[in-house]
Every structure is written in C-alpha cells, then in structure tokens.
Amino acid sequence: MAEQITKSKKNVKKRFFEVKVPMTAAKIELYAASAEELNNKIIIMDLTKNLRGKNLELKLRVKAEGENLTAEPISARLVSSYMRKVVRKGTDYVEDSFEAECRDMNALVKPFLITRKKVSRAVRNALGEEAKSFLKGYVKVRTVKELFEEIITNKLQRQLSLKLKKIYPLALCEIRIFEIAGAKRAVDKVSEEVKAE
C-alpha cells in the first residue's frame, strides 16, 4: 500500500504558477503540483535591483483563491550587510524597537538613524524620542498595506527625515524592520466602537 502512495506522488506533474505581488512590478513564478499546495507558503523577495542598491528584503505569504495566487507582505527588512556598509567612521547611529498600532493590525517598527558627525547622548535620545512619537502617530491612521508601499517607495523615510532635521540633520534615515506583529486585540476594537458612539 505504501509503495502505491509513493508511486502516485512521483507521477504528479508539477508546473510553474505565477504569483502576483500587487505593490511591485516584479513577477514571481513558483514550482508546484497545484495552486492549493502553495497556499500560505512564505517567500522572500530581494528588492535590491528595484531600489537601486538598497538591500531590502520583503517577506511575503502566498494566498490562493482558486487558480489565482497573490502574495501579501509580512515584513520588510534591510539586510545586515547593507547596514554595516552605510555606517561610517566619525558618525553615530540611533536604533529603536517598538510595537505600534496600525489601522487594521499591530506592527513592529525598528527605525535606524545615522547622524552626519558624532553627537552627544542628549541629541541621540532626542532623535530617538521624536522618531518614536512621529512613527506611532503616522502608523495609527494607515493600514499595513499602505505602510509597506510607503516604505518601499521611501515616502515614510523622507517624511521622518524632514521631521528630525529640526533636531539634527541625518546622513541616513531608514526603517530597518517593519513587520506585522499580529491582529489588533478585541479590547482595542471594542474601545474604538465605544468612542465612535
């Protein structure tokens, strides 16, 4: 009986399935026996060529609707080798990590800032606090999908850089990691409904 099952699995013909990624122009083709087999499969897409050398990796989850396959982003992350390359001697960097509430989900945000020269601890703390408060407010009124698009197109980073310029001009302003941390808690949704009434 076991031999028959293994033989039938070997005879299944595999082919390439096209996966649509709505926020990028890139085409992905995955090799499988059926579209259902690819449902919930996680793939990593390198956007270095599209972003002119910025090593951004996009982690996507494939969703199957019949024969149509679409990939939705789970996280966007700058490669660590790229981060080491951009940090120069005679500069300081500011890192932070916090969970922020989006319009539809919770997200983990890790900004990464590099100053043009060495700065005092007070300036670094001020940059970190201002970045955190700006990002929490910015993220709250947007959906996760909108935020992924803005990170890929560099819109979010540009706005954050302009905001922080008042404290100290930056050499680099990036979102090192942005990933979905989970669905909004039921308590949050109930409190929003109460406020609306």
Buried (B, 14 or more C-beta within 10 A) or exposed (E): EEEEEEEEEEEEEEEEBEBEBEBBEBEBEBEBEEBEBBBEBEBEBEBEEBEEEBBBBBBBBBBBEEEEBBBBBBBBBBBEEBBEEBEEEEBBBBEBEEEBBBBBBBBBBBBBBBBBEEBEEEBBEBBBEBBBEBBBEBBEEBEBBBBBBBBBEBEBBEBBBEBBEEBBEBBBBBBBBBBBBEEBEEEEEEEEEEEEE
